Amino acid sequence: MSTETIRTFNSFAEFYPFYLQEHSNDTCRRLHYVGSLLVLAILAYALLTQQWIWLLALPFAGYGFAWVGHFFFEKNKPASFKYPFYSLLGDWVMLKDAFTGRIRF
């Protein structure tokens, strides 16, 4: 049995600084960006071609790159294990923040 405690966040605004702390490694963050952009590309392809089978690849593309970043570079457990909704939202906000220059790409 794990002795880890799950922190309680009352809003995404409370969660996001924790999320960024869990993504302090540049390579981990960049792998998240690759996964998120690949998700958008696969989604666009599926919509344009109406080959819906490609939608099955979305979680593998998104989470695959992110989890490699966490396990091999960040050396922590993905936040999605404990905070799935906030973590998914965090991926997209972090990507937006990278593109707008708020955080280092």
Secondary structure, DSSP 4 states (H G I P E B T S, - for coil): ---PPPPP-SSHHHHHHHHHHTT-SHHHHHHHHHHHHHHHHHHHHHHHHT-GGGGGGHHHHHHHHHHHIIIIII-S--GGGT-HHHHHHHHHHHHHHHHTTSS--
